[in-house]
Amino acid sequence: MTAPYNVSETSMRDYKFTESDLGLNLNELVHETLREFFLASKKVSIYSSGHPLSQKAISRAFLMLEKIFRFKRFLNLHISDGHLYALNIRTRPSIFTENILNFMQVLDLNDILFEMSLSANDLSRFLDRFVKRLPSSDFSNLMATYLEKNKITTIRVNSEMGHDIFENCLTMRGDLIGDFSVRAVVGQILGDDYKKLSALMADEALPFEEYFARHKHDYQPALIGYLIPELLSSMPADKIQESLSASLNFDKGEVPESDSSDVSGGTRLKEMIAALNYHPEREKILENIGSRMVQEGAEKSVYTSILPESSLIKVESSEKIDQFLNATFNEALPGYDLNDFKDVFSRLLRTGQQGKAKAVINILLNYLAGPNLDLREKSLVLFRLALSVYPKNMAGYLIEYMIEKVGEYVKAGKETFEYSDLIWELARIALAEKQYDHMSRICDILSEKRSRYKGVWSYESVAVKKAVEEFNRREVIEQLVRDLVIGPNSNVPFIRNILITIGSEEAALELSHIISHESRQVRQHVLKILSEMGKASLKVFSEIMNNSSYFDREESRRELPDEKWYIVRNSIFVLSTLNDPEACRALRVRINDMDTRVRRAIVQSLEKIGEEQSCDLLLMLADDDDREIRESAIIALGLIGKPDIAPELIELTRQHRSDIICIINSLGKLGGSEARSFLGSLLSDQQVQSQFTSGRSSRDDLKMATIKALGRIGDQDSLRKIKDFNDSMSTSQKILFGGAKLSKAAEEILGRRDK
């Protein structure tokens, strides 16, 4: 049987890990490997190792082992407390694991170690013996004897190394839920000790025996060297500074000597300084350490002697992305696979190169705003790949920077249609992380490029319009409304801004469902948002007002049930805040509702709306059967009406004489020749006065209200009528018959006008 290629230590140093490698689930990989191992064992036990079916099964098992050897030098199978462990992961009970456990117990094996230099031939010969049940009392039947006799050095059983790996390395339970990705498992082994991480980075090239003795794990040094820069770049600067200070003996009041780089620990100190190359605040940390050394009396030459050369990893990752961009956007050069950008950009972020990452963003934004459609599409693809790998904990600045730069392009009018897709990608991340302040800033950018006229939005560019339309998704609106209700109050201004920017009927409809929420604070937030959503709110709440189900009640009751009344009341309120005359159409339907609360709310709403349409409805409500409704409508007409409706108000005096005082006050606010003529006759004609003094109003009350109304009109004709009335009263009328108040009021009005 031809052995497949086996992994060598040299080849592992050249292997380039990808994000998909680091996301691989070791728990699942172990169980898949054990399954193939068991199936190969079964084939060998039935057909022998030389049979084609057995060879095929062994090849599959060997390929699974090779996957493991990408990350570890050994695959160790170990039995502890009756459980089978593989890669120090306690396996889940299954037919495969139970049979392998049984095989090992029969052969008196509690540990098997497969080395990365294992060949398929060695695996085949091992399985030949593994499946045979020979008496273990005979020394010649022992597996160790068999391996030694057949010169199989890549597999060890019950070895000291195997026990050391199990005892010293992290153990996990594969039968429990957890993160078993390569990145997570290795991250637990590495920990967050800066001194340890810097030593691991420096020891990558050590022989394995020495490396294992120092660090007690068998994961590939190349893998460790790949992950450590990411851990170092995300480590708090204060923690690194504390570790360096401790190594420099600052805490003990000591300082390094000028030959400290030659003493024991000087090498480790150099390693710790070298590891700073992977941290974004390297210069700041070194500056603080240098200042501290000067304060403690150390020579500056000590500090400079332990500085390493610049990190090659940073340089290589920067050069690689430059080559990638140059080839991608230069049509004369053979391009890369665009999907490779995910790895090179991710590497740039994880090694803390903020400046370079921002420079790449600027390049892509420039191409995205360019005239070449093909280059714009490539740039958009690269943006999507970049955002798919952006790690929040290491590159939080990236989204903020992109929003800022996109805003600059949009403000300058340089946005292309593709910008709408990029804006949505940024918004999608902000939504996923509930960073509503970021999305609100995006909305501010878009809002500057649109305007509203009579409730309808117009946009300065198609890209801005499409970006806003992208936000109008059911899942987005539901999340925003849900967090408006249950989220922290600090998010409310941002969510409000986002929903107003969306401004769709779908958003207004979703908000209408909580318009009568039990929390007063929530109701206030909702009403404020809806009042700024224009035509969308008008459409939704017009439909509510036209929906008879909201106005159904028991036949014996005039009032709406509370749960319906709250919705109707708030719907009428929203319509009143829109400043849209079309809202009157929705209110007209319910001006004859039996519930006086509904009619009263409509009067208040019409007063806020104003416009001619409101006056038409208020005149109808001024003829309502309920006196309070009538008076409210008459007062509202005086506030928002024009002089041309005075005749209709005067006509109301013949039907509702008891409302004469209220009508007089409104006529005084309306003004006009008809109002002035009616008020003048009311003041001077006793026959007219007698028509309105049989009810709630006395003749003097009538005259006082009329004088004030004419004074409010204030033109020469009105003032003359007041003066003629005042002059017509004799001294005895003013003193003896209660005319003093009327005369005083008339004289005050005439006196103010004279001044």
JOMO-V725248 format. One record per pair of residues at least 12 apart in sequence whose C-alpha atoms are under 8 Angstrom apart, sorted by the first residue. I is the first residue (numbers start at 0). GAP is how many residues later the second one is. Records with the same first field share a line. If there is no record, write none. Layout:
BEGIN
I=GAP, GAP
END
This chain:
BEGIN
0=49, 54, 120
1=118, 119
2=116, 117, 118
3=55, 58, 115, 116
4=114
5=60, 110, 111, 112, 113, 114
6=59, 62, 63, 109, 110, 111
7=108, 109
8=107, 108
11=58, 208, 210
12=209
14=207
16=206, 209
17=325
18=324
20=161
21=159, 160, 161
22=158, 159, 160
23=156, 157, 158
24=154, 155, 156, 157
25=154, 155, 156
26=62, 147, 153, 154
28=35, 39
29=56, 57
30=60
31=32
32=28, 31, 32
33=62, 63
34=61, 62
35=21, 22, 24, 25, 28
36=21, 24
37=58, 59, 61, 62
38=18
39=14, 17, 18, 21, 87
40=86, 89, 90
41=89
42=14
43=83, 84, 87
44=83, 86, 87
47=80
48=75, 76, 78, 79
54=69
57=62, 65, 66
58=61
61=58, 61
65=50
68=47
69=150
70=148, 149, 152
71=44, 146, 147, 148
72=42, 43, 145, 146, 147
73=39, 40, 41, 42, 144
74=12, 38, 39, 40, 41
75=12, 35, 36, 37, 38, 86, 89, 90
76=33, 34, 35, 36
77=32, 33, 34, 84, 88
78=22, 31, 32
79=30
82=18
83=13, 17
87=78, 81, 82, 83, 84
88=82, 83, 84, 85
89=81, 82, 83, 84, 85
90=82, 83, 84
91=82, 83
102=27, 28
105=27
106=23, 26, 29, 35, 36
107=28
108=48, 49
109=47, 48
110=46, 47, 48, 51, 52
111=43, 44, 45, 46, 47, 50
112=42, 43, 44, 46, 49
113=40, 41, 42
114=39, 40
115=38
116=37
117=36, 37
118=35
121=30, 32, 33
125=21
128=14, 17
129=13
142=14
143=12, 13
163=52
164=51, 52, 53
167=48, 49
168=20, 47, 48
169=18, 19
182=44
185=33, 38
191=39, 43
193=38, 45, 46, 49, 78
194=48, 73, 77
196=31, 35
197=70, 73, 74, 76, 77
198=69, 72, 73
199=15, 24, 25
200=23, 24, 27, 74
201=69
203=17, 18, 20, 21
204=16
228=46, 49, 50, 121, 122
229=48, 120, 121, 122
231=43, 44, 46, 47
232=45, 46, 47, 117, 118, 119, 161
233=45, 116, 118, 159, 160
234=44
236=44, 48
239=45
240=44, 48
243=25, 28, 45
244=44
246=22
247=21
249=46
252=43
253=42
254=38, 41, 42, 43
255=42, 46
256=41, 42, 45
257=41, 43, 44
258=43
259=42
260=41, 44, 45
268=37
269=36, 37, 38
272=33, 34, 35
273=33, 34, 35, 37
276=33, 34, 37
277=33, 36, 73, 74
278=72, 73
279=71, 72, 73, 74
289=13
313=34, 37, 39
316=27, 30, 31
317=30, 38
319=24
320=20, 23, 24
323=12, 17
327=50
328=46
337=40, 43, 44
338=46
340=41, 44, 45
341=40, 43, 44, 46, 47
344=12, 41
345=40, 43, 44
348=41, 45, 46
349=44
351=42
353=41
356=41
357=40, 43
360=41
361=43
363=15, 16, 18, 19
364=14, 41
366=12
367=12, 48, 50, 51
368=45, 46, 47, 50
369=46
375=42
376=41
379=38, 41, 42
382=39
383=38, 41
386=38, 39
398=27
399=38
402=23, 35, 38, 39
405=17
406=35, 38
409=35, 36
410=34, 37, 38
414=48
415=47
416=45, 46
417=45
418=44, 48
419=43, 44, 46, 47
420=46
422=19, 44
423=43, 46, 47
425=13
426=12, 15
430=45
435=55, 58, 59
436=54, 57
438=55, 59
439=54, 55, 57, 58
442=54, 55, 58
445=18, 21, 22
446=54
448=12, 15
453=126
454=78, 79, 80, 125
455=78, 79
467=33, 34
468=33
470=31
471=30, 32, 34, 35
473=32
476=22, 29, 30, 33
477=32
479=15, 19
480=29, 30
483=38
484=37
491=33
495=29, 33
498=30
499=29, 30, 32, 33
502=30, 31, 33
503=29, 32
504=31, 32, 34, 35
507=22, 25, 28, 29, 32
508=28, 31
510=15, 19
511=28, 29
513=12
514=12, 52, 55, 56
515=47, 50, 51, 54
526=43, 47
529=44
530=43, 44, 46, 47
531=46
532=45
533=44
536=37, 38
537=37, 40, 44, 45
540=30, 31, 33, 34, 45
541=41, 44, 45
542=43
543=24, 27
544=23, 26, 41, 42, 44, 45
545=40, 43
549=14, 18
550=13
557=36, 37
558=35, 36, 37, 38
559=35
567=30
568=29, 32
571=15, 29, 30, 33
572=28, 32
574=30
575=29, 30, 32, 33
576=28, 31, 32
577=31
578=29, 30, 31
579=29
580=28, 29, 30, 32, 33
583=22, 29, 30, 33
586=15
587=29
590=26, 30
595=30, 33
598=22, 30
599=29, 32
602=15, 18, 26, 29, 30, 33
603=28, 32
605=12
606=29, 30, 32, 33
609=30, 31
610=29
611=29
614=22, 25, 26
617=15, 16, 18, 19
618=14, 15, 18, 29, 30
620=12
621=12, 30
622=29, 33
630=28, 31
633=15, 28, 29, 32
634=27, 28, 30, 31
636=29
637=27, 28, 29, 30, 31, 32
638=27, 30, 31
640=29
641=28, 29
642=27, 28, 29, 31, 32
643=28
645=21, 24, 25, 26, 28, 29
646=27, 28
648=14, 18
649=13, 25, 28
656=34, 35, 38
657=34, 37, 38, 39
659=32, 37, 42
660=36, 40, 41, 44
663=15, 41, 42, 45
664=40, 41, 43, 44
665=43
666=42
667=40, 41, 42, 43, 44, 45
668=40, 43, 44
669=43
670=42
671=41
675=34, 37, 42
678=27, 30, 31
679=26, 30, 38, 41
681=21, 24
682=19, 20, 23, 24, 42
683=41
688=13
699=42
702=39
703=38, 41
706=15, 35, 38, 39
707=37, 41
709=12
710=38
713=39
718=31
721=24, 28
722=23, 27
725=16, 17, 20, 21
END
